[in-house]
Amino acid sequence: MAGMKNSEIVIGEGITEKYYIISLLDTVKVKPTPIIIKPYNMEELDKAIKYHAIEGRTAIHCLIDMDNKVNNDSNMSKYKKLKQKYDGKTVKGTDCFVRFYESLPSIEQFLYYYFEYSTAVKTNDGLKSWLHHKSGYEVSEKWFRGHSIHNTLIKSGGCLSNAIINAKNSVRHRPNESYDYSYTEVGEFIEHLGVK
């Protein structure tokens, strides 16, 4: 499809990723189209990657929440196989490059990094509660439709450049791919998009 040449998408496991990307579109140079798959469904992620690669996308970025994989051996096994198959590679028979970006516990770790840095293990619900208290953040379609996640965090005293630095530090200081440590690779993804 000619209209899709040189286009990028970002696949997330829920509505937060979709609305966060939408909230960034005025802030970044590369403007990927957000796609949602059914949470925790690695078969659906595999199908989505194949489909969009064949359709002519140039890059697929997968934002992966690790909280639903770390404590579930079946989910983790499926995820590791999929990551080995695609991450950092071009999909066979296409020019589409795929990259996975993990967050433990979830993408909310990156949103937390707008405000402060910590690698203490937090739950997804704990991060959501903290962000709600700090900025009014809620995970609901209704709230996301009425609020820009990025702008809400900025108005509440957060900073995107700090989030990127904090995210990169969390990855740099993560010991031996341990999952006993909160981290996010989303900072690298945002750098790829090119903050204006």
Backbone bond lengths (Angstrom), bond angles and torsions (degrees), N, CA, C in turn:
res aa  C-N    CA-C-N  psi(-1)  N-CA   C-N-CA  omega(-1)  CA-C   N-CA-C  phi
1 M - - - 1.448 - - 1.522 109.34 -
2 A 1.302 116.59 115.90 1.462 121.42 -174.41 1.516 112.66 -60.89
3 G 1.329 118.31 -35.12 1.460 121.02 -177.76 1.511 113.68 -67.15
4 M 1.344 117.91 -14.96 1.457 120.96 -177.56 1.519 112.77 -98.95
5 K 1.319 118.61 -5.02 1.453 119.72 -178.46 1.536 110.23 -59.38
6 N 1.330 115.17 141.62 1.460 122.44 -179.46 1.523 112.39 60.08
7 S 1.314 117.05 31.20 1.456 119.80 179.21 1.522 109.88 -111.84
8 E 1.318 114.64 152.98 1.451 121.36 -178.12 1.516 109.54 -125.27
9 I 1.331 114.79 148.12 1.458 120.06 173.59 1.518 108.76 -126.87
10 V 1.322 114.47 160.00 1.456 120.86 172.52 1.522 106.53 -125.76
11 I 1.328 115.07 127.29 1.464 121.09 -179.89 1.524 107.88 -105.95
12 G 1.324 114.89 126.27 1.456 120.75 177.23 1.514 110.71 -120.87
13 E 1.336 115.02 163.47 1.457 120.08 -177.85 1.525 112.09 -92.86
14 G 1.322 118.07 14.93 1.454 119.62 179.86 1.520 112.05 -175.56
15 I 1.329 114.40 -177.51 1.468 119.10 -175.49 1.524 112.71 -73.46
16 T 1.314 118.21 -24.83 1.470 119.61 -178.82 1.520 110.40 -60.21
17 E 1.339 117.05 -47.07 1.462 120.40 -179.63 1.531 110.61 -59.66
18 K 1.323 116.45 -44.69 1.467 120.55 179.75 1.528 111.13 -57.70
19 Y 1.314 116.47 -52.67 1.457 119.24 -175.28 1.528 112.64 -73.43
20 Y 1.320 117.15 -27.32 1.463 118.23 175.23 1.524 109.93 -66.98
21 I 1.327 117.82 -45.01 1.467 120.72 178.37 1.525 110.18 -61.54
22 I 1.300 117.55 -44.58 1.466 120.95 178.14 1.525 110.25 -58.13
23 S 1.335 116.68 -40.33 1.466 120.04 -178.39 1.524 112.67 -68.31
24 L 1.335 117.62 -18.70 1.471 121.88 -178.77 1.529 113.94 -92.58
25 L 1.320 118.47 -11.46 1.468 120.87 -167.89 1.527 113.88 -56.93
26 D 1.326 118.86 -31.41 1.467 120.76 177.62 1.525 112.05 -80.94
27 T 1.314 116.95 -8.17 1.463 122.48 -174.25 1.520 113.26 -102.25
28 V 1.340 116.88 -18.30 1.462 120.74 -173.70 1.527 111.61 -118.85
29 K 1.339 115.43 157.88 1.469 121.39 -179.10 1.527 111.76 -80.96
30 V 1.336 117.10 -46.92 1.461 121.64 177.24 1.526 106.90 -85.55
31 K 1.327 116.37 129.12 1.460 120.54 -174.29 1.531 110.31 -117.64
32 P 1.344 116.80 85.40 1.457 119.26 -178.22 1.525 111.76 -72.75
33 T 1.300 115.42 154.48 1.456 121.20 174.83 1.523 108.44 -87.60
34 P 1.346 118.16 124.60 1.464 118.93 178.91 1.522 112.11 -80.86
35 I 1.328 115.35 136.96 1.464 123.64 178.44 1.530 106.86 -125.70
36 I 1.321 117.27 139.68 1.469 120.97 177.60 1.523 108.79 -109.89
37 I 1.326 115.08 137.72 1.467 119.49 169.64 1.526 107.52 -113.40
38 K 1.312 115.62 168.79 1.463 120.79 176.41 1.524 107.99 -63.52
39 P 1.322 118.85 128.55 1.463 120.75 -178.16 1.520 112.87 -53.54
40 Y 1.320 115.05 139.33 1.464 124.62 173.58 1.526 113.95 68.93
41 N 1.318 118.73 8.50 1.458 120.87 -174.77 1.524 110.22 -101.24
42 M 1.335 115.85 96.91 1.456 120.81 -176.42 1.529 112.26 -72.42
43 E 1.329 117.07 -27.57 1.470 119.83 175.69 1.536 109.69 -64.69
44 E 1.334 115.98 -42.15 1.459 119.91 179.01 1.528 111.10 -67.00
45 L 1.335 116.98 -36.92 1.464 120.28 176.65 1.524 110.37 -63.39
46 D 1.318 116.79 -43.66 1.466 121.56 177.85 1.531 110.39 -57.87
47 K 1.320 116.90 -48.23 1.470 121.23 179.83 1.530 111.33 -62.34
48 A 1.340 116.80 -41.42 1.467 120.48 -179.18 1.524 110.96 -64.35
49 I 1.337 117.14 -41.47 1.468 120.62 178.87 1.529 109.77 -61.74
50 K 1.338 116.41 -49.41 1.470 120.01 -179.76 1.526 111.15 -59.43
51 Y 1.323 116.56 -47.05 1.462 121.56 -177.24 1.530 111.54 -59.76
52 H 1.317 116.85 -51.05 1.459 120.26 -175.79 1.532 111.94 -71.45
53 A 1.321 117.38 -30.02 1.471 119.98 175.65 1.530 109.81 -65.86
54 I 1.315 116.48 -46.60 1.468 120.83 179.53 1.525 111.39 -64.91
55 E 1.333 117.12 -31.62 1.461 121.65 179.61 1.539 112.47 -70.58
56 G 1.322 117.13 -10.61 1.454 119.93 174.80 1.514 116.07 106.60
57 R 1.323 118.06 13.84 1.471 119.69 175.29 1.526 109.32 -65.62
58 T 1.325 115.99 147.93 1.458 119.07 178.71 1.525 112.37 -91.66
59 A 1.334 116.69 -24.94 1.468 120.09 179.34 1.517 110.01 -151.32
60 I 1.318 114.32 142.23 1.459 121.93 174.85 1.524 107.31 -125.60
61 H 1.320 115.25 123.22 1.464 122.31 179.14 1.522 107.21 -109.91
62 C 1.329 117.42 124.82 1.456 122.31 -178.13 1.524 109.26 -109.43
63 L 1.329 116.89 117.38 1.462 122.32 177.65 1.520 107.48 -93.49
64 I 1.318 116.41 114.42 1.462 122.63 -169.14 1.524 110.78 -112.80
65 D 1.345 116.07 123.83 1.466 122.11 172.28 1.524 107.96 -86.94
66 M 1.311 116.54 125.61 1.464 120.20 -175.14 1.529 113.58 -92.03
67 D 1.333 118.63 -12.76 1.466 119.56 -176.11 1.520 112.36 -60.79
68 N 1.331 117.56 -31.19 1.456 120.51 -178.86 1.531 112.50 -87.39
69 K 1.310 116.93 2.49 1.465 121.46 179.36 1.528 111.69 -112.77
70 V 1.324 116.24 -37.00 1.462 121.53 -175.38 1.527 112.19 -58.13
71 N 1.319 117.37 -40.14 1.463 120.50 -176.69 1.524 112.95 -102.46
72 N 1.327 116.55 17.88 1.468 120.61 -179.85 1.529 107.84 -138.20
73 D 1.322 115.90 102.50 1.471 120.77 -174.69 1.523 112.73 -57.76
74 S 1.321 117.40 -38.39 1.465 120.72 -179.71 1.530 110.84 -65.13
75 N 1.347 116.51 -47.68 1.467 120.14 178.12 1.527 111.12 -61.33
76 M 1.330 117.08 -42.28 1.463 121.11 -178.79 1.519 110.85 -64.99
77 S 1.314 117.09 -42.24 1.462 120.72 179.68 1.532 111.07 -62.44
78 K 1.316 117.02 -45.76 1.468 121.41 178.47 1.520 110.34 -63.02
79 Y 1.340 115.78 -41.77 1.456 119.72 -179.57 1.531 111.16 -63.78
80 K 1.325 117.53 -45.94 1.465 120.65 -178.09 1.526 111.74 -61.64
81 K 1.333 116.82 -38.79 1.465 120.50 177.67 1.524 110.85 -64.52
82 L 1.322 116.15 -42.56 1.462 120.53 -180.00 1.533 110.70 -67.40
83 K 1.309 116.05 -40.92 1.469 120.04 178.68 1.527 110.34 -63.22
84 Q 1.314 116.43 -43.62 1.466 120.23 178.80 1.531 110.98 -62.52
85 K 1.304 116.68 -36.10 1.464 122.12 -178.42 1.528 112.26 -69.42
86 Y 1.344 117.81 -38.49 1.462 120.52 -169.78 1.532 116.53 -117.02
87 D 1.308 118.92 -36.50 1.467 120.64 -167.22 1.525 112.71 -60.37
88 G 1.316 115.19 124.44 1.458 121.22 178.91 1.510 113.64 75.35
89 K 1.329 116.48 18.85 1.460 120.91 -176.63 1.522 110.91 -128.35
90 T 1.324 114.50 164.90 1.458 122.25 173.17 1.525 107.28 -95.65
91 V 1.331 116.33 133.93 1.461 120.48 -179.91 1.523 108.80 -64.42
92 K 1.317 115.97 129.97 1.462 122.80 -176.71 1.533 111.15 -51.82
93 G 1.327 115.49 130.17 1.456 121.33 177.91 1.515 114.75 82.17
94 T 1.342 116.66 6.66 1.470 120.87 -179.74 1.528 109.07 -136.10
95 D 1.327 115.20 178.35 1.466 121.45 172.81 1.525 110.81 -106.49
96 C 1.316 117.23 16.87 1.465 122.70 -173.81 1.527 111.27 -88.62
97 F 1.329 115.44 121.43 1.461 122.81 178.74 1.525 109.18 -94.05
98 V 1.337 116.81 137.28 1.465 122.08 -177.74 1.522 109.56 -118.49
99 R 1.327 114.93 139.36 1.467 120.50 177.56 1.521 109.20 -139.58
100 F 1.320 116.63 133.97 1.461 122.92 176.44 1.536 108.54 -100.44
101 Y 1.338 116.14 139.81 1.464 122.72 176.94 1.526 107.51 -127.88
102 E 1.301 116.70 112.61 1.464 122.17 -176.41 1.522 111.87 -90.37
103 S 1.329 114.60 151.85 1.461 122.61 169.60 1.520 108.14 -138.86
104 L 1.315 116.34 132.68 1.458 121.44 174.40 1.523 108.08 -122.50
105 P 1.335 119.30 117.19 1.443 123.98 8.27 1.533 115.15 -82.22
106 S 1.329 117.69 -29.64 1.466 120.86 -172.01 1.523 109.63 -158.61
107 I 1.334 116.31 -179.42 1.470 120.16 178.53 1.531 111.45 -61.29
108 E 1.317 117.59 -22.33 1.471 119.73 176.67 1.522 112.21 -59.59
109 Q 1.347 117.17 -21.63 1.474 119.25 175.43 1.521 109.46 -61.56
110 F 1.343 117.45 -40.76 1.462 120.36 178.34 1.527 110.27 -66.30
111 L 1.317 117.53 -40.33 1.466 120.68 179.02 1.526 110.38 -64.13
112 Y 1.316 117.10 -38.10 1.466 122.25 175.57 1.525 110.13 -59.26
113 Y 1.332 116.69 -38.64 1.463 121.24 -178.02 1.525 113.25 -67.77
114 Y 1.304 118.91 -11.53 1.473 120.47 170.46 1.523 109.68 -60.11
115 F 1.320 117.86 -27.75 1.461 122.88 -173.16 1.514 114.01 -107.56
116 E 1.322 117.82 -44.06 1.462 119.63 -177.06 1.516 111.36 -157.74
117 Y 1.326 114.28 166.46 1.461 121.09 -177.43 1.519 110.13 -110.10
118 S 1.300 115.80 132.77 1.457 122.02 172.69 1.519 107.34 -161.43
119 T 1.307 116.13 144.99 1.456 119.66 175.34 1.526 110.74 -112.33
120 A 1.331 116.45 8.73 1.464 119.46 176.49 1.518 108.55 -61.34
121 V 1.316 115.41 139.71 1.460 119.77 -178.47 1.527 109.41 -67.08
122 K 1.329 114.42 126.84 1.460 120.85 178.42 1.521 108.14 -123.77
123 T 1.309 115.87 156.78 1.460 119.06 173.53 1.526 108.60 -86.91
124 N 1.310 115.71 159.90 1.453 120.88 176.09 1.534 109.52 -59.61
125 D 1.341 116.44 -45.86 1.466 119.96 179.09 1.527 111.45 -62.73
126 G 1.334 116.44 -37.03 1.466 119.91 178.28 1.524 111.72 -64.09
127 L 1.325 117.12 -41.59 1.467 120.67 177.62 1.523 111.00 -64.52
128 K 1.325 116.77 -43.61 1.469 120.66 179.90 1.516 110.66 -61.67
129 S 1.328 116.34 -41.59 1.466 120.54 178.73 1.528 110.56 -64.11
130 W 1.334 116.88 -43.88 1.465 121.34 179.56 1.534 110.20 -61.49
131 L 1.335 117.03 -46.10 1.470 121.64 -179.80 1.527 111.18 -65.42
132 H 1.331 117.09 -35.65 1.464 120.40 177.15 1.523 110.17 -63.43
133 H 1.326 115.86 -46.24 1.469 120.42 179.60 1.536 110.99 -62.73
134 K 1.323 116.49 -39.70 1.469 121.59 -176.46 1.529 112.60 -75.02
135 S 1.345 117.07 -37.44 1.470 118.62 -169.83 1.527 115.43 -136.73
136 G 1.328 117.51 -5.04 1.455 119.81 -174.98 1.521 113.13 88.19
137 Y 1.318 117.19 2.09 1.469 123.92 -178.82 1.518 111.61 -53.16
138 E 1.331 115.97 134.45 1.460 122.35 175.34 1.518 109.08 -137.78
139 V 1.313 116.81 148.23 1.451 120.61 176.31 1.526 107.82 -99.94
140 S 1.324 114.86 89.06 1.467 120.88 175.36 1.519 107.92 -155.62
141 E 1.301 115.48 147.37 1.465 120.87 178.51 1.530 110.38 -55.60
142 K 1.308 116.33 -42.95 1.476 121.08 -178.86 1.529 110.89 -60.78
143 W 1.336 117.11 -46.69 1.464 119.85 -178.56 1.524 110.15 -66.69
144 F 1.324 117.35 -44.83 1.458 120.84 -178.75 1.527 111.89 -62.01
145 R 1.319 117.29 -36.60 1.472 119.77 179.78 1.530 111.97 -68.74
146 G 1.323 116.32 -26.26 1.456 120.21 -178.21 1.518 115.00 -98.89
147 H 1.334 117.09 -5.13 1.469 120.93 -175.79 1.523 110.56 -138.95
148 S 1.299 116.61 140.43 1.465 121.81 169.14 1.527 106.97 -84.63
149 I 1.330 117.30 119.88 1.466 119.28 -179.29 1.528 110.19 -57.38
150 H 1.328 115.98 -51.14 1.470 120.00 -177.77 1.530 111.24 -58.20
151 N 1.316 117.23 -50.60 1.472 119.94 -178.30 1.521 112.36 -64.12
152 T 1.321 117.77 -35.63 1.463 121.54 177.38 1.524 110.30 -62.54
153 L 1.323 116.67 -43.57 1.467 119.89 179.71 1.523 111.50 -66.38
154 I 1.333 116.67 -40.20 1.471 120.92 178.73 1.533 110.35 -64.06
155 K 1.331 116.55 -46.77 1.476 120.60 -179.61 1.521 112.13 -63.40
156 S 1.329 116.51 -22.15 1.462 120.97 -179.81 1.526 112.28 -93.18
157 G 1.336 116.72 9.60 1.459 121.03 176.27 1.513 114.76 100.11
158 G 1.333 118.09 5.06 1.455 121.48 178.63 1.520 112.17 -81.86
159 C 1.317 116.84 169.65 1.461 122.01 -176.75 1.532 109.71 -146.37
160 L 1.334 116.72 124.29 1.464 120.98 -178.91 1.525 111.65 -63.97
161 S 1.316 118.60 -42.15 1.469 119.34 -179.14 1.530 110.59 -63.75
162 N 1.338 117.81 -35.26 1.471 120.14 175.22 1.523 110.63 -65.66
163 A 1.333 116.78 -39.83 1.464 120.64 179.32 1.527 110.18 -60.72
164 I 1.322 116.68 -42.59 1.464 120.57 179.92 1.529 110.41 -63.68
165 I 1.326 116.91 -47.08 1.473 121.29 179.04 1.524 110.54 -61.52
166 N 1.343 116.48 -46.70 1.466 120.51 -179.59 1.526 111.54 -62.48
167 A 1.331 116.27 -40.19 1.467 120.31 179.08 1.524 110.17 -63.59
168 K 1.320 117.16 -46.29 1.462 120.21 180.00 1.530 110.84 -62.78
169 N 1.327 116.92 -38.04 1.464 120.18 176.69 1.528 111.08 -64.55
170 S 1.339 117.20 -38.85 1.464 120.10 -179.03 1.526 110.65 -63.63
171 V 1.320 117.10 -36.24 1.464 120.66 178.30 1.528 110.07 -73.53
172 R 1.318 116.58 -43.12 1.471 121.10 -178.68 1.524 111.55 -61.81
173 H 1.332 117.06 -35.78 1.460 120.54 -175.87 1.525 113.63 -95.50
174 R 1.308 116.36 2.52 1.467 119.80 179.68 1.526 109.55 -71.56
175 P 1.334 117.99 122.34 1.466 119.32 -176.71 1.532 113.31 -78.33
176 N 1.309 116.92 118.42 1.460 123.81 170.42 1.529 114.55 44.49
177 E 1.304 116.75 48.08 1.468 121.73 178.38 1.523 112.07 55.24
178 S 1.310 116.46 35.14 1.459 122.50 177.90 1.519 110.35 -69.53
179 Y 1.329 115.67 147.25 1.457 120.39 174.58 1.525 110.78 -106.98
180 D 1.334 116.34 18.54 1.465 121.62 175.32 1.527 109.41 -101.89
181 Y 1.318 115.62 34.25 1.459 120.30 -166.76 1.527 107.07 -156.93
182 S 1.323 117.62 124.54 1.466 119.86 178.58 1.526 109.82 -74.04
183 Y 1.323 115.87 134.81 1.462 121.25 179.83 1.524 109.20 -157.76
184 T 1.310 115.59 166.20 1.455 120.44 173.25 1.523 109.49 -153.30
185 E 1.328 115.29 139.82 1.468 122.19 176.53 1.529 111.47 -97.23
186 V 1.328 117.27 6.70 1.462 121.28 -176.37 1.528 111.58 -64.51
187 G 1.324 118.16 -27.09 1.469 120.41 177.44 1.523 111.44 -58.64
188 E 1.317 116.47 -40.22 1.464 121.29 177.89 1.528 110.41 -64.04
189 F 1.320 116.50 -39.78 1.461 121.23 177.69 1.533 111.01 -63.30
190 I 1.320 117.22 -45.38 1.469 120.80 179.99 1.521 109.80 -63.80
191 E 1.321 118.03 -38.11 1.471 120.39 176.37 1.520 110.50 -61.83
192 H 1.320 116.91 -38.91 1.472 119.97 177.28 1.531 110.51 -60.02
193 L 1.328 116.37 -39.65 1.474 119.83 -179.08 1.531 111.48 -66.92
194 G 1.312 116.76 -25.78 1.476 120.74 177.59 1.517 112.48 79.23
195 V 1.328 116.02 93.60 1.452 120.75 178.64 1.511 109.14 -69.47
196 K 1.349 116.61 131.50 1.482 120.95 -178.84 1.508 110.83 -71.99
